[in-house]
């Protein structure tokens, strides 16, 4: 069985680092409620002045994960943070994250296995003795 190793170039690592930096910036803007439309991979590629397919392929090659996986991972973490710390309703959090509330529930449940309401109830329960 042949084993192939992929050697990534400095430019590929630079692209991934720039993508992650822009992604983290966008997540912070979402958290602050400063975003009206959520970025897509094409938007990040445009910011980096590269083709979306090149961005996706480079991220996958360097990290072993898709650019969407990295985005969704951060979005789920932000969703959990907002649900745990924000006084906003679930619908208001959904809108802040540029989701229709019903689509937000589906998104959250797909990645966590529970609805935002259940998650919020779980974290707000006092520990049992």
C-alpha positions as CSV (number, residue, x, y, z in Angstrom):
1,X,0.0,0.0,0.0
2,X,1.5,3.3,-1.1
3,X,1.4,6.2,1.3
4,X,1.3,9.7,-0.1
5,X,2.3,12.8,1.9
6,X,1.1,16.2,1.0
7,X,3.6,19.0,1.4
8,X,2.0,22.4,1.8
9,X,3.6,25.5,0.6
10,X,4.1,28.7,2.6
11,X,1.6,30.3,0.3
12,X,-1.0,27.7,1.1
13,X,-0.5,28.1,4.8
14,X,-0.7,31.9,4.4
15,X,-4.1,31.5,2.6
16,X,-5.4,29.3,5.4
17,X,-4.2,31.8,8.1
18,X,-5.8,34.7,6.2
19,X,-9.0,32.7,5.8
20,X,-9.1,31.9,9.6
21,X,-8.3,35.5,10.5
22,X,-11.2,36.8,8.3
23,X,-13.5,34.1,9.6
24,X,-12.7,35.0,13.2
25,X,-13.3,38.7,12.4
26,X,-16.6,37.9,10.8
27,X,-17.6,35.7,13.8
28,X,-16.8,38.7,16.1
29,X,-18.9,41.0,14.0
30,X,-21.8,38.5,14.2
31,X,-21.4,38.4,17.9
32,X,-21.5,42.2,18.1
33,X,-24.6,42.3,15.9
34,X,-22.8,44.2,13.2
35,X,-23.6,41.9,10.3
36,X,-26.7,42.0,8.1
37,X,-25.7,39.2,5.8
38,X,-23.6,36.2,6.7
39,X,-20.5,35.7,4.6
40,X,-20.3,32.7,2.3
41,X,-17.1,31.0,1.2
42,X,-17.2,33.1,-2.0
43,X,-17.2,36.3,0.1
44,X,-14.1,35.1,2.0
45,X,-12.4,34.2,-1.3
46,X,-13.2,37.7,-2.7
47,X,-11.7,39.3,0.4
48,X,-8.5,37.2,-0.1
49,X,-8.5,37.9,-3.9
50,X,-8.6,34.2,-4.8
51,X,-11.1,31.9,-6.5
52,X,-13.5,30.2,-4.1
53,X,-12.6,26.7,-5.3
54,X,-8.9,27.5,-4.7
55,X,-9.7,28.6,-1.2
56,X,-11.8,25.5,-0.4
57,X,-9.2,23.2,-1.9
58,X,-6.3,24.9,-0.1
59,X,-8.1,24.8,3.3
60,X,-8.9,21.1,2.8
61,X,-5.3,20.3,1.8
62,X,-3.7,22.2,4.7
63,X,-6.1,21.4,7.5
64,X,-7.7,18.2,6.4
65,X,-11.1,19.9,6.9
66,X,-13.3,21.8,4.6
67,X,-13.6,25.6,4.8
68,X,-17.3,25.1,5.6
69,X,-16.4,22.8,8.6
70,X,-14.3,25.5,10.1
71,X,-17.0,28.1,9.6
72,X,-19.7,25.9,11.0
73,X,-17.6,24.9,14.0
74,X,-17.1,28.6,14.9
75,X,-20.7,29.4,14.3
76,X,-21.9,26.6,16.6
77,X,-19.5,27.8,19.3
78,X,-20.8,31.4,18.9
79,X,-24.4,30.1,19.0
80,X,-23.7,28.2,22.3
81,X,-21.9,31.2,23.8
82,X,-24.9,33.5,22.9
83,X,-27.4,31.1,24.2
84,X,-25.5,30.7,27.4
85,X,-24.7,34.3,28.1
86,X,-27.1,36.5,26.2
87,X,-30.5,37.7,27.6
88,X,-31.8,37.7,24.0
89,X,-34.5,35.3,23.0
90,X,-33.6,32.4,20.7
91,X,-35.4,34.2,17.8
92,X,-33.4,37.4,18.4
93,X,-30.1,35.4,18.6
94,X,-31.1,33.7,15.3
95,X,-31.7,37.0,13.6
96,X,-28.4,38.4,15.0
97,X,-26.7,35.4,13.3
98,X,-28.6,36.2,10.1
99,X,-30.8,33.1,10.4
100,X,-34.5,32.7,10.1
101,X,-35.4,31.4,13.6
102,X,-36.7,28.0,12.3
103,X,-33.6,27.5,10.2
104,X,-31.4,28.4,13.2
105,X,-33.1,25.7,15.2
106,X,-32.5,23.1,12.4
107,X,-28.8,24.3,12.1
108,X,-28.2,24.1,15.8
109,X,-29.9,20.7,16.2
110,X,-27.9,19.3,13.3
111,X,-24.6,20.1,15.0
112,X,-25.4,19.6,18.7
113,X,-28.2,17.0,18.7
114,X,-30.5,19.3,20.6
115,X,-32.6,22.4,20.0
116,X,-31.4,25.8,21.2
117,X,-34.2,25.8,23.8
118,X,-33.1,22.4,25.2
119,X,-29.4,23.6,25.2
120,X,-30.4,26.7,27.1
121,X,-32.4,24.8,29.6
122,X,-29.6,22.3,30.1
123,X,-27.0,24.9,30.9
124,X,-29.3,26.9,33.2
125,X,-30.2,23.9,35.4
126,X,-28.6,24.0,38.9
127,X,-26.2,21.1,39.5
128,X,-27.8,18.1,41.3
129,X,-26.3,17.1,44.6
